[in-house]
Every structure is written in structure tokens, then in C-alpha cells.
Amino acid sequence: VYAIHEINGENISPASTSSIFSSNLILQESLPFPTIEYRITDATEVEPDSTFWAINYLWPGEINLIRPSNDSIFVKSGVGITHKNSLSVERLIQFKITSTGIKLMDSSPIYIQLESSKSSRNWEGLVKLDEIGFLIVTDKFPRTILGFVNYP
């Protein structure tokens, strides 16, 4: 079991790690985890090639709490079409587990289309459906939503 802290941004946690637990929930070791701005709210099961996807989310109301730094993913990959006029961030990003740590993959993020520039959805659940796409679900904000995101 890999445990990933929800906030791994440069200003809060500049040396993030992921804790690895045995099936008996005994801490085995920790691996370095990349600096990722905003929240990591859930992740998929690890694939045979040691990759997995995670939800990367920002609700603008918590900017002062998590104090995000420069978003290197936006800088490298650009901003989603509906994200251009919003402070909200709703996207899926891919990682790979290696012997030296968990690495952010070079694959482009998958931006989840925002509903409006004034609202965001707190995506809390993520499951990959083969190469078809992902099921995502909110907890209760703004309401319970089950969504589907196409795999690129």
C-alpha cells in the first residue's frame, strides 16, 4: 500500500515522500515523491508497468491555506481550455514508481472540463477502466457526481 500525502506543494512540503506499508499495514519504507502543487485527492491502482494516475485538484477558496508555488505542470504542458479563465484546477496526472522514488511522467495531464469559472468539484475517487477512460466521483461538493473521463 502506497500512502501519498494530499498536499505536496513546494511551499508546504518541499521534500515530500510516499509511505509504503505491508499488507499488515506495517511501515516498510518511504520513497521520494515529486513536488506537485495543489491537492492529490485519489489515485488509481498501480498498473503492471508501475504507472498510476492521480487527481490533482485546487479549490480557489483554499489558496491561502496551501500557498501554491509556480505550477510546473501548467508551465510545461499548458492550461486546459476551460481552465484559462478559472483559478480552479481539475486534472489527472500520471506517475511511475521506480526504485529511487515516485516520478511525475512526461505524459500530458488530462484536464477535466470545468463547469464554470466560478465553481469547482471536489473529485475524491478515481478508477481507471482499461484503456477506455476513468470513472471519477465527488464526495459531496458541490453534490455527489459520478463522471467519466476519456483516456486520450
N, CA, C and O of each residue as an XYZ file, in Angstrom:
608
protein
N       0.849     -1.170      0.000
C       0.000      0.000      0.000
C       0.897      1.236      0.000
O       1.792      1.373      0.834
N       0.638      2.133     -0.956
C       1.374      3.394     -1.033
C       0.474      4.502     -0.503
O      -0.648      4.669     -0.980
N       0.944      5.245      0.457
C       0.201      6.381      1.001
C       0.848      7.660      0.492
O       2.050      7.871      0.649
N       0.031      8.509     -0.119
C       0.510      9.779     -0.671
C      -0.158     10.897      0.106
O      -1.378     10.902      0.274
N       0.627     11.833      0.575
C       0.063     12.981      1.271
C      -0.761     13.805      0.289
O      -0.429     13.893     -0.893
N      -1.821     14.396      0.783
C      -2.713     15.151     -0.090
C      -2.062     16.431     -0.600
O      -2.282     16.813     -1.750
N      -1.264     17.101      0.229
C      -0.614     18.350     -0.179
C       0.892     18.120     -0.246
O       1.525     17.771      0.750
N       1.452     18.322     -1.435
C       2.876     18.090     -1.687
C       3.535     19.286     -2.358
O       4.582     19.144     -2.989
N       2.933     20.458     -2.229
C       3.447     21.651     -2.893
C       4.752     22.138     -2.298
O       5.083     21.847     -1.149
N       5.477     22.877     -3.096
C       6.805     23.376     -2.723
C       6.795     24.200     -1.440
O       7.720     24.089     -0.635
N       5.776     25.021     -1.233
C       5.745     25.896     -0.059
C       5.286     25.197      1.220
O       5.499     25.718      2.315
N       4.663     24.032      1.101
C       4.178     23.290      2.269
C       5.066     22.087      2.560
O       5.386     21.813      3.716
N       5.461     21.376      1.523
C       6.188     20.117      1.697
C       7.262     19.968      0.619
O       7.099     19.179     -0.312
N       8.346     20.714      0.738
C       9.367     20.702     -0.325
C      10.106     19.374     -0.479
O      10.760     19.157     -1.499
N      10.016     18.489      0.501
C      10.680     17.181      0.418
C       9.652     16.088      0.700
O       9.759     15.366      1.692
N       8.662     15.973     -0.171
C       7.564     15.025      0.038
C       8.025     13.588     -0.129
O       8.979     13.296     -0.850
N       7.319     12.701      0.559
C       7.567     11.267      0.430
C       6.236     10.531      0.354
O       5.189     11.064      0.722
N       6.300      9.313     -0.125
C       5.177      8.393     -0.097
C       5.566      7.260      0.838
O       6.647      6.685      0.705
N       4.704      6.941      1.771
C       4.979      5.855      2.718
C       4.469      4.542      2.141
O       3.368      4.477      1.593
N       5.278      3.499      2.270
C       4.910      2.182      1.762
C       4.653      1.263      2.951
O       5.496      1.111      3.836
N       3.456      0.647      2.951
C       3.048     -0.236      4.033
C       2.880     -1.657      3.521
O       2.518     -1.870      2.364
N       3.145     -2.627      4.385
C       2.906     -4.036      4.056
C       1.405     -4.302      4.084
O       0.618     -3.431      4.455
N       1.016     -5.509      3.689
C      -0.404     -5.871      3.740
C      -0.926     -5.911      5.175
O      -2.136     -5.883      5.396
N      -0.015     -5.977      6.151
C      -0.385     -5.906      7.571
C      -0.357     -4.474      8.093
O      -0.468     -4.239      9.296
N      -0.207     -3.519      7.173
C      -0.165     -2.085      7.482
C       1.009     -1.704      8.374
O       0.887     -0.832      9.235
N       2.135     -2.355      8.167
C       3.379     -2.014      8.860
C       4.232     -1.204      7.896
O       4.470     -1.618      6.762
N       4.689     -0.046      8.358
C       5.511      0.816      7.508
C       6.779      0.083      7.093
O       7.526     -0.411      7.937
N       7.018      0.017      5.784
C       8.193     -0.657      5.243
C       9.300      0.339      4.898
O      10.456      0.159      5.281
N       8.927      1.386      4.173
C       9.893      2.395      3.753
C       9.146      3.605      3.220
O       7.919      3.604      3.120
N       9.899      4.627      2.884
C       9.349      5.808      2.237
C      10.126      6.063      0.960
O      11.335      5.840      0.899
N       9.422      6.531     -0.059
C      10.055      6.886     -1.325
C       9.855      8.370     -1.579
O       8.806      8.913     -1.231
N      10.832      9.041     -2.177
C      10.631     10.439     -2.549
C       9.431     10.580     -3.494
O       9.205      9.741     -4.366
N       8.679     11.651     -3.300
C       7.515     11.962     -4.132
C       7.723     13.360     -4.695
O       8.199     14.238     -3.975
N       7.384     13.594     -5.958
C       7.658     14.902     -6.560
C       6.837     16.029     -5.941
O       5.766     15.805     -5.377
N       7.356     17.222     -6.059
C       6.618     18.412     -5.648
C       5.490     18.625     -6.651
O       5.733     18.848     -7.837
N       4.275     18.555     -6.169
C       3.087     18.736     -7.003
C       2.228     19.792     -6.322
O       1.820     19.627     -5.172
N       1.961     20.867     -7.031
C       1.117     21.913     -6.454
C      -0.338     21.440     -6.384
O      -0.764     20.583     -7.158
N      -1.079     22.009     -5.454
C      -2.489     21.720     -5.198
C      -2.630     20.374     -4.486
O      -1.665     19.891     -3.894
N      -3.780     19.779     -4.530
C      -4.040     18.540     -3.790
C      -3.965     17.308     -4.700
O      -4.278     17.377     -5.889
N      -3.549     16.194     -4.123
C      -3.704     14.871     -4.730
C      -4.821     14.217     -3.922
O      -4.627     13.894     -2.751
N      -5.991     14.020     -4.537
C      -7.142     13.555     -3.762
C      -7.431     12.065     -3.900
O      -8.126     11.501     -3.054
N      -6.923     11.416     -4.930
C      -7.055      9.962     -5.060
C      -6.146      9.505     -6.187
O      -5.656     10.313     -6.975
N      -5.928      8.204     -6.253
C      -5.080      7.629     -7.303
C      -5.646      6.288     -7.735
O      -6.361      5.622     -6.986
N      -5.310      5.911     -8.956
C      -5.740      4.619     -9.479
C      -4.868      3.507     -8.919
O      -3.857      3.750     -8.260
N      -5.282      2.304     -9.196
C      -4.469      1.130     -8.902
C      -3.187      1.212     -9.742
O      -3.198      1.760    -10.844
N      -2.098      0.673     -9.222
C      -0.828      0.676     -9.953
C      -0.901     -0.363    -11.072
O      -1.295     -1.507    -10.849
N      -0.512      0.057    -12.285
C      -0.513     -0.819    -13.461
C       0.702     -1.750    -13.428
O       1.632     -1.509    -12.659
N       0.714     -2.809    -14.245
C       1.877     -3.707    -14.297
C       3.193     -3.002    -14.642
O       4.264     -3.466    -14.251
N       3.116     -1.877    -15.375
C       4.338     -1.131    -15.711
C       4.715     -0.116    -14.631
O       5.556      0.753    -14.861
N       4.101     -0.223    -13.467
C       4.371      0.625    -12.288
C       3.875      2.061    -12.432
O       4.312      2.937    -11.687
N       2.972      2.316    -13.376
C       2.401      3.652    -13.515
C       1.028      3.704    -12.851
O       0.369      2.683    -12.654
N       0.621      4.919    -12.514
C      -0.728      5.153    -11.998
C      -1.085      6.604    -12.260
O      -0.211      7.432    -12.513
N      -2.364      6.906    -12.198
C      -2.877      8.261    -12.390
C      -3.424      8.773    -11.065
O      -3.846      7.991    -10.212
N      -3.413     10.092    -10.900
C      -3.947     10.705     -9.680
C      -4.748     11.951    -10.036
O      -4.497     12.604    -11.049
N      -5.713     12.262     -9.183
C      -6.476     13.501     -9.315
C      -5.651     14.621     -8.697
O      -5.180     14.501     -7.566
N      -5.479     15.708     -9.439
C      -4.775     16.898     -8.957
C      -5.804     18.027     -8.971
O      -6.316     18.395    -10.029
N      -6.103     18.574     -7.794
C      -7.277     19.427     -7.625
C      -6.950     20.680     -6.825
O      -6.209     20.633     -5.843
N      -7.514     21.797     -7.262
C      -7.433     23.043     -6.488
C      -8.804     23.677     -6.419
O      -9.438     23.933     -7.443
N      -9.254     23.927     -5.207
C     -10.422     24.757     -4.960
C      -9.881     26.139     -4.617
O      -9.111     26.270     -3.665
N     -10.265     27.183     -5.371
C      -9.692     28.515     -5.160
C      -9.842     29.055     -3.743
O      -9.049     29.899     -3.326
N     -10.833     28.592     -2.996
C     -11.039     29.060     -1.633
C      -9.946     28.653     -0.662
O      -9.892     29.171      0.454
N      -9.070     27.733     -1.064
C      -8.005     27.295     -0.157
C      -6.610     27.755     -0.593
O      -5.607     27.247     -0.092
N      -6.545     28.692     -1.505
C      -5.236     29.162     -1.982
C      -4.380     29.671     -0.828
O      -3.184     29.384     -0.784
N      -4.959     30.414      0.101
C      -4.174     30.927      1.233
C      -3.735     29.819      2.185
O      -2.733     29.970      2.884
N      -4.462     28.722      2.221
C      -4.111     27.595      3.085
C      -2.949     26.785      2.508
O      -1.996     26.472      3.222
N      -3.025     26.447      1.230
C      -1.986     25.584      0.654
C      -0.849     26.365     -0.007
O       0.165     25.779     -0.388
N      -1.010     27.659     -0.141
C       0.041     28.565     -0.647
C       0.798     27.986     -1.851
O       2.006     27.763     -1.770
N       0.096     27.743     -2.965
C       0.769     27.116     -4.100
C       1.879     27.984     -4.679
O       1.803     29.212     -4.692
N       2.899     27.305     -5.151
C       4.009     27.940     -5.850
C       3.689     27.900     -7.345
O       2.555     27.621     -7.734
N       4.677     28.176     -8.167
C       4.512     28.124     -9.611
C       4.145     26.696    -10.028
O       4.806     25.743     -9.614
N       3.122     26.547    -10.825
C       2.651     25.232    -11.250
C       3.473     24.744    -12.440
O       3.239     25.164    -13.573
N       4.429     23.866    -12.184
C       5.324     23.389    -13.245
C       4.575     22.590    -14.311
O       5.027     22.516    -15.453
N       3.446     21.997    -13.958
C       2.667     21.249    -14.952
C       2.028     22.215    -15.942
O       2.045     21.961    -17.147
N       1.465     23.318    -15.455
C       0.932     24.343    -16.360
C       2.042     24.899    -17.251
O       1.846     25.077    -18.453
N       3.205     25.171    -16.663
C       4.323     25.748    -17.417
C       4.741     24.804    -18.543
O       4.970     25.240    -19.672
N       4.838     23.519    -18.235
C       5.322     22.540    -19.213
C       4.260     22.155    -20.238
O       4.555     22.048    -21.428
N       3.030     21.946    -19.783
C       2.000     21.359    -20.649
C       0.904     22.315    -21.080
O       0.069     21.962    -21.913
N       0.893     23.511    -20.531
C      -0.175     24.439    -20.855
C      -1.374     24.250    -19.942
O      -1.386     23.385    -19.065
N      -2.371     25.073    -20.169
C      -3.558     25.114    -19.324
C      -4.731     24.530    -20.106
O      -4.853     24.760    -21.309
N      -5.585     23.782    -19.431
C      -6.774     23.242    -20.085
C      -7.664     24.358    -20.616
O      -7.675     25.463    -20.073
N      -8.406     24.067    -21.673
C      -9.228     25.083    -22.339
C     -10.165     25.777    -21.362
O     -10.247     27.005    -21.360
N     -10.871     25.019    -20.535
C     -11.811     25.644    -19.601
C     -11.115     26.171    -18.352
O     -11.744     26.846    -17.537
N      -9.832     25.877    -18.189
C      -9.078     26.352    -17.028
C      -8.508     27.758    -17.242
O      -8.061     28.392    -16.287
N      -8.520     28.243    -18.468
C      -7.877     29.525    -18.779
C      -8.495     30.701    -18.036
O      -7.802     31.675    -17.744
N      -9.775     30.628    -17.728
C     -10.464     31.734    -17.065
C     -10.895     31.387    -15.650
O     -11.845     31.969    -15.126
N     -10.201     30.442    -15.031
C     -10.587     29.988    -13.699
C      -9.355     29.737    -12.844
O      -8.294     29.388    -13.361
N      -9.495     29.914    -11.550
C      -8.432     29.536    -10.619
C      -8.533     28.064    -10.232
O      -7.587     27.501     -9.682
N      -9.680     27.435    -10.518
C      -9.868     26.020    -10.196
C      -8.957     25.155    -11.057
O      -8.656     25.491    -12.203
N      -8.523     24.031    -10.483
C      -7.756     23.040    -11.237
C      -8.392     21.683    -10.988
O      -8.557     21.265     -9.842
N      -8.744     21.004    -12.060
C      -9.282     19.643    -12.013
C      -8.601     18.885    -13.143
O      -8.923     19.092    -14.313
N      -7.659     18.007    -12.799
C      -6.921     17.289    -13.837
C      -6.416     15.956    -13.304
O      -6.348     15.734    -12.095
N      -6.066     15.084    -14.226
C      -5.450     13.800    -13.908
C      -4.002     13.858    -14.371
O      -3.707     14.315    -15.475
N      -3.101     13.387    -13.511
C      -1.682     13.369    -13.857
C      -1.129     11.971    -13.609
O      -1.606     11.245    -12.736
N      -0.115     11.604    -14.394
C       0.411     10.239    -14.341
C       1.763     10.188    -13.637
O       2.604     11.072    -13.797
N       1.944      9.130    -12.857
C       3.179      8.892    -12.109
C       3.721      7.507    -12.437
O       3.021      6.663    -12.999
N       4.992      7.290    -12.071
C       5.620      5.968    -12.193
C       6.421      5.701    -10.927
O       7.166      6.559    -10.456
N       6.257      4.502    -10.384
C       7.019      4.080     -9.210
C       8.330      3.469     -9.695
O       8.328      2.552    -10.517
N       9.453      3.983     -9.182
C      10.771      3.456     -9.528
C      11.496      3.081     -8.239
O      10.993      3.329     -7.143
N      12.655      2.495     -8.371
C      13.425      2.114     -7.178
C      13.959      3.329     -6.430
O      14.319      3.225     -5.258
N      14.012      4.484     -7.101
C      14.541      5.692     -6.460
C      13.460      6.681     -6.049
O      13.764      7.723     -5.468
N      12.204      6.367     -6.341
C      11.131      7.260     -5.943
C       9.971      7.218     -6.914
O      10.013      6.522     -7.928
N       8.943      7.966     -6.592
C       7.788      8.099     -7.473
C       8.036      9.328     -8.331
O       8.329     10.407     -7.817
N       7.917      9.160     -9.636
C       8.242     10.224    -10.590
C       6.978     10.670    -11.324
O       6.110      9.856    -11.636
N       6.888     11.976    -11.595
C       5.837     12.502    -12.455
C       6.204     12.149    -13.889
O       7.324     12.416    -14.324
N       5.285     11.557    -14.621
C       5.545     11.161    -16.006
C       5.494     12.379    -16.928
O       4.921     13.413    -16.586
N       6.098     12.235    -18.091
C       6.098     13.305    -19.084
C       4.796     13.396    -19.864
O       4.617     14.319    -20.658
N       3.888     12.460    -19.652
C       2.616     12.493    -20.376
C       1.846     13.766    -20.017
O       1.940     14.275    -18.900
N       1.092     14.257    -20.980
C       0.297     15.464    -20.738
C      -0.789     15.175    -19.713
O      -1.344     14.076    -19.686
N      -1.094     16.153    -18.875
C      -2.209     15.961    -17.944
C      -3.520     15.856    -18.720
O      -3.633     16.348    -19.843
N      -4.488     15.219    -18.115
C      -5.831     15.159    -18.686
C      -6.668     16.166    -17.906
O      -6.959     15.961    -16.727
N      -7.051     17.248    -18.565
C      -7.845     18.275    -17.896
C      -9.317     17.894    -17.921
O      -9.855     17.524    -18.964
N      -9.959     17.985    -16.773
C     -11.387     17.718    -16.655
C     -12.105     19.028    -16.952
O     -11.804     20.057    -16.346
N     -13.044     18.991    -17.875
C     -13.736     20.206    -18.278
C     -14.447     20.825    -17.083
O     -15.250     20.172    -16.418
N     -14.140     22.101    -16.816
C     -14.777     22.812    -15.708
C     -16.197     23.200    -16.092
O     -16.482     23.468    -17.259
N     -17.084     23.230    -15.103
C     -18.474     23.617    -15.351
C     -18.616     25.117    -15.551
O     -19.407     25.560    -16.384
N     -17.860     25.901    -14.797
C     -17.895     27.355    -14.933
C     -16.633     27.914    -14.310
O     -15.881     27.194    -13.652
N     -16.404     29.191    -14.517
C     -15.204     29.814    -13.952
C     -15.355     30.097    -12.466
O     -14.385     30.488    -11.816
N     -16.556     29.906    -11.911
C     -16.792     30.266    -10.512
C     -16.970     29.073     -9.581
O     -17.093     29.251     -8.370
N     -16.987     27.859    -10.128
C     -17.205     26.707     -9.260
C     -16.180     25.621     -9.555
O     -15.519     25.628    -10.594
N     -16.067     24.706     -8.631
C     -15.210     23.542     -8.850
C     -15.871     22.349     -8.187
O     -16.782     22.494     -7.372
N     -15.395     21.166     -8.552
C     -15.939     19.936     -7.992
C     -14.818     19.237     -7.245
O     -13.701     19.121     -7.749
N     -15.120     18.774     -6.048
C     -14.112     18.111     -5.222
C     -14.065     16.626     -5.572
O     -14.687     15.797     -4.908
N     -13.315     16.306     -6.628
C     -13.176     14.915     -7.062
C     -12.388     14.150     -6.017
O     -11.270     14.535     -5.673
N     -12.965     13.063     -5.507
C     -12.351     12.297     -4.413
C     -12.136     10.826     -4.738
O     -11.499     10.120     -3.956
N     -12.643     10.343     -5.860
C     -12.490      8.938     -6.215
C     -12.106      8.790     -7.668
O     -12.596      9.528     -8.523
N     -11.219      7.828     -7.960
C     -10.707      7.645     -9.322
C     -10.435      6.167     -9.582
O      -9.759      5.502     -8.798
N     -10.971      5.661    -10.695
C     -10.726      4.282    -11.123
C     -10.458      4.305    -12.622
O     -11.190      4.943    -13.378
N      -9.402      3.604    -13.054
C      -9.092      3.507    -14.486
C      -9.836      2.316    -15.067
O      -9.825      1.226    -14.494
N     -10.486      2.529    -16.214
C     -11.218      1.475    -16.910
C     -10.417      1.060    -18.142
O     -10.643      1.576    -19.237
N      -9.488      0.134    -17.961
C      -8.622     -0.330    -19.046
C      -8.074      0.867    -19.823
O      -7.550      1.806    -19.225
N      -8.191      0.837    -21.147
C      -7.724      1.963    -21.959
C      -8.890      2.831    -22.426
O      -8.737      3.661    -23.323
N     -10.044      2.635    -21.815
C     -11.242      3.378    -22.202
C     -11.255      4.763    -21.571
O     -11.524      5.755    -22.248
N     -10.966      4.830    -20.288
C     -11.018      6.093    -19.577
C     -11.040      5.888    -18.080
O     -10.532      4.889    -17.570
N     -11.629      6.836    -17.382
C     -11.629      6.844    -15.921
C     -13.031      7.143    -15.408
O     -13.754      7.950    -15.993
N     -13.409      6.493    -14.317
C     -14.577      6.909    -13.554
C     -14.073      7.801    -12.437
O     -13.099      7.472    -11.760
N     -14.739      8.933    -12.245
C     -14.382      9.852    -11.165
C     -15.650     10.172    -10.382
O     -16.754     10.152    -10.926
N     -15.474     10.467     -9.099
C     -16.639     10.747     -8.267
C     -16.287     11.835     -7.248
O     -15.172     11.889     -6.729
N     -17.264     12.693     -6.981
C     -17.109     13.681     -5.913
C     -17.652     13.070     -4.628
O     -18.394     12.089     -4.653
N     -17.262     13.676     -3.495
C     -17.852     13.214     -2.238
C     -19.205     13.888     -2.049
O     -20.242     13.228     -2.116
N     -19.200     15.178     -1.817
C     -20.476     15.878     -1.652
C     -20.438     17.309     -2.164
O     -21.472     17.975     -2.186
N     -19.275     17.800     -2.576
C     -19.208     19.185     -3.039
C     -19.004     19.211     -4.535
O     -18.058     18.583     -5.010
N     -19.800     19.872     -5.286
C     -20.978     20.633     -4.867
C     -22.179     19.735     -4.598
O     -23.149     20.156     -3.968
N     -22.109     18.498     -5.079
C     -23.105     17.454     -4.838
C     -22.416     16.153     -5.246
O     -21.314     16.199     -5.794
N     -23.016     15.022     -5.002
C     -22.419     13.762     -5.444
C     -22.541     13.659     -6.961
O     -23.637     13.737     -7.516
N     -21.394     13.483     -7.623
C     -21.351     13.386     -9.085
C     -20.497     12.178     -9.453
O     -19.395     12.008     -8.931
N     -21.003     11.347    -10.345
C     -20.218     10.273    -10.940
C     -19.946     10.692    -12.373
O     -20.875     10.957    -13.136
N     -18.669     10.752    -12.741
C     -18.311     11.207    -14.073
C     -17.426     10.220    -14.803
O     -16.881      9.291    -14.207
N     -17.291     10.432    -16.095
C     -16.416      9.628    -16.942
C     -15.482     10.568    -17.681
O     -15.908     11.594    -18.210
N     -14.200     10.211    -17.714
C     -13.191     10.986    -18.441
C     -12.562     10.050    -19.465
O     -12.042      8.993    -19.107
N     -12.607     10.437    -20.741
C     -11.994      9.630    -21.799
C     -10.495      9.544    -21.621
O      -9.847     10.501    -21.197
N      -9.949      8.376    -21.952
C      -8.498      8.203    -21.976
C      -7.997      8.766    -23.300
O      -8.554      8.449    -24.351
N      -6.958      9.593    -23.271
C      -6.508     10.238    -24.528
C      -5.938      9.250    -25.538
O      -5.526      9.650    -26.627
